[in-house]
Amino acid sequence: MIRQRIKFCFLALLMAGSLFAQEKTTWKLWYDKPASRWVEALPLGNGRLGAMVFGDPQHEEFQLNEETVWGGSPYNNTNPKAKEALSQIRQLIFEGKNSEAQELCGPAICSPRANGMPYQTVGSLHLDFENIGEVTDYYRELDIEHATSTTRFSSGGVNYTRESFTSFPDQLLVIRLTASKKGSLSFTTKYSTPYKEHITYSISPRKELQLDGKANDHEGIEGKVRFTALTRVELNGGKMEAVSDSILRVSKANSVTLYVSIGTNFVNYKDISGNSQKAAQTYLKNAGKNYEKAKALHTASYKQWFNRVSLDLGSNEQIQKPTDVRIKEFKTAFDPQLAALYFQFGRYLLICSSQPGGQAANLQGIWNYQLRAPWDGKYTTDINVEMNYWPAETTNLAEMHEPFLQLVKEVAEQGRQSAAMYGCRGWTLHHNTDIWRSTGAVDGPKYGVWPTCNAWFCQHLWDRYLFSGDQKYLAEVYPLMRSACEFYLDFLVREPKNNWLVVAPSYSPENSPNVNGTRSFVIVAGTTMDNQMVSDLFRNTLEAAAVMNESKAFTDSLQVVAEHLAPMQVGRWGQLQEWMEDWDNPKDHHRHVSHLWGLYPGRQINLYSSPILHEAAKTSLIGRGDPSTGWSMGWKVCLWARLLDGNHAYKLITDQLNPVIEEKGQNGGTYPNLFDAHPPFQIDGNFGCTAGIAEMFVQSHAGEIHLLPALPDVWKEGTLKGIRCRGGFSIEEMKWDSNKIKHIRISSSLGGVMRVRSAVPLSLNGQKLSPIQANTPCSNPLLKMQEIRKPLIAPEAPMNSTVQPASYVYDIETKAGESYSLNGL
């Protein structure tokens, strides 16, 4: 979306540099020129509504989204032929005829109809101003501490200010225009949209701009989502008139407030019987409040979430520069505050794109200007939508996790059809879903035959319980975990070579093995990722079953099957094998590192309990390399943090903050507005890096709360507040200096043993603590390490080992509701 730049007086901009510095705060993205591309515009959102603000003085644009505007209508896309063909496909795989098996998977398993529906835009609201010529003192910002956007500039001796926010309590986009001289605001306003049909522009009897439309048909599925956008314009001084059936003109106003409301007929994934116009009018009833009070209510609502976590890594002169300049210079100029800003920007995006009661954040969150977002903007479930929610529990945004958990519940309903197509009980889905919760295998046999997503979804269900210990919540989600296990009890098959129970057919997303010098197939049996996820599901469900008083017959069957799942394997060059066969190519730099799922986000690999696998995972990750797509680098930040290598994790942050402007290609990085660049924009990279930064400071997946496990050398001092840990513990405050813990205060919401690992000895209330003996089991079930099978090691594998750094492990008895202050010695 290229827009013509206006001419600036650059001398005046340079003179205003000190003004920019004075007006910055720590948590602002700011720029000295308007956006000329969509990836330079600034995102606002309240979970349901999204807006991208361009900040053009003469031709302002607010690109608009509403979370339920998707193509198509209720449907599913399973293939009834799968059950009949399953045994033949498996036989071909076990005979080494993988290409033939893959060819059969197309007609037998993949969707015979649609491959998924697209997330779509609404359009844009335009404000075209009169009497604005040459511009000086230009400044625009996104304040992520208050969730507001501001543009300021001067022209013709008048100072202009534009503020906007997407109100959380009022569910409106609110735009406020002011000028230093009365009667200076004159403009026309109208909608535009890329839809070519089923669109109506009008002006309502109340002189409100109105845009009515219908989302597109797609791949044979009729588009039935209808939307209505309304804009009310309230003036202080001046006058307003309709100059056509779709354009309003404001003349010589002193100040103007615009309220944008969007409604749809979407009720839920099975019901589109609502009334879009009535919904939009209902939201618009919240307009007309005192502007400052409305903004204060919005900010207070937002800050209840944002203010839970703070991170101070220090700052330097780089903070005085525009954000796009800081991104360009990050590799060469140390800028600790930009790393902290990027961390908090990920939290901002999650708050703004995923609100309780609404839809889960999709591949682009809620921000998309196209009728077909990249990859349709769907919920890609072989990593991307899960990555969106990696920071939810750790960075204290548990409520923002709820839309995804609701999605899991809904695909579990639809997913019974996917399980049934294989002749199995329970539920499952494949590598994509959408707002209609489709669960079939899509995009052909090279990508679509991956029936194990239910296991990954269930990992989120269980991990949330480990953070909260909420047994009422566990009772709600346990049936989903149990039902997912039933699918595998029916679907797993014994492979003939080792007699292991494996998933077949499947593949290792989205990679293909190099076999005899060629990469001719992807369909296999027993990929490492599948083995890890199914083991994780079974182990977690066994733990949950004990809390839920499950029948012994069911738990015994899970235990027996778990002991016959394929173990992880170390291959010939010391790598963690990606496939059941030792096919890994050390020169493979594929963006996906699916076989490292057990390292992150899983809990199966760590230095202290599985050092051989830890080293093998490290070898694999080194082989994959660092530069990749943006989201892949975000994942690698998490992985290197789990490998306890803070310097390498920081190097990946540096790679991810590589400036990108194009919206295509494989060279990932960050756009000027801090959006993650695959490219194109994919929001999961933002969330992945935020989660990875949190992992650098605190980890709680391996049976303990590990303090500063992966602190890079460059972050010598800092303060962190608000991070949550498994076991019901929270880091109220942690301070470090010279890369060592100085003070930490941890609260306990549930009580029980708090096991802490630190690189320095610690004292509690002035008394030096006594470390526990090595290999002592932790008695807190919410901190319990996950059991795994003993790995197999290729005879020729080089046996390297990582030296365990010196550390101290303590068990501290806690009481619910109390805090514990520890000091480094």
Secondary structure, DSSP 4 states (H G I P E B T S, - for coil): ---PPPPB-HHHHHHTHHHHHHH--TTEEEESS--SSGGGSEEEE-SSEEEEE---SSEEEEEEEETT-BSS-S-----TTHHHHHHHHHHHHHTT-HHHHHHHHHHHHB-SS---PPB---EEEEEEESS--SBEEEEEEEETTTTEEEEEEEETTEEEEEEEEE-TTT-SEEEEEEESSTT-EEEEEEEE-S--SSEEEEE-TTS-EEEEEEPPPBTTBPP--EEEEEEEEEEESSEEEESSSS-EEEEEESEEEEEEEEEES--BTTB----HHHHHHHHHTTTTS-HHHHHHHHHHHHHHHHTT-EEE----GGGGS-HHHHHHHTTTS--HHHHHHHHHHHHHHHHHH--TTSPPPBTTBT---SSS-GGGG-EETTTHHHHHTHHHHHTT-HHHHHHHHHHHHHHHHHHHHHHHHTT-SS----SEE-TT---SB-S-TTTS--TTHHHHHHHHHHHHHHHH--HHHHHHHHHHHHHHHHHHHHH-EE-TTT--EE--SB--TT----BTTB-----BS--HHHHHHHHHHHHHHHHHHHHTT--HHHHHHHHHHHTTBPPPEE-TTSPBPSSSSS---TT---S--GGGTTTTTSSS--TTT-HHHHHHHHHHHHHH-S---HHHHHHHHHHHHHTT-HHHHHHHHHHHT-B---SSSS--EE-TTS-EESSSB-THHHHHHHHHHHHHHEE-SSSSEEESTT--TT--SEEEE--EETTTEEEEEEEEETTEEEEEEEEESS-EEEEEEESS-EEETTEEPPPPPTTPPPS-GGGPPPP-PPPEE-TT-----PPPPP-EEEEEEE-TTEEEEEEE-
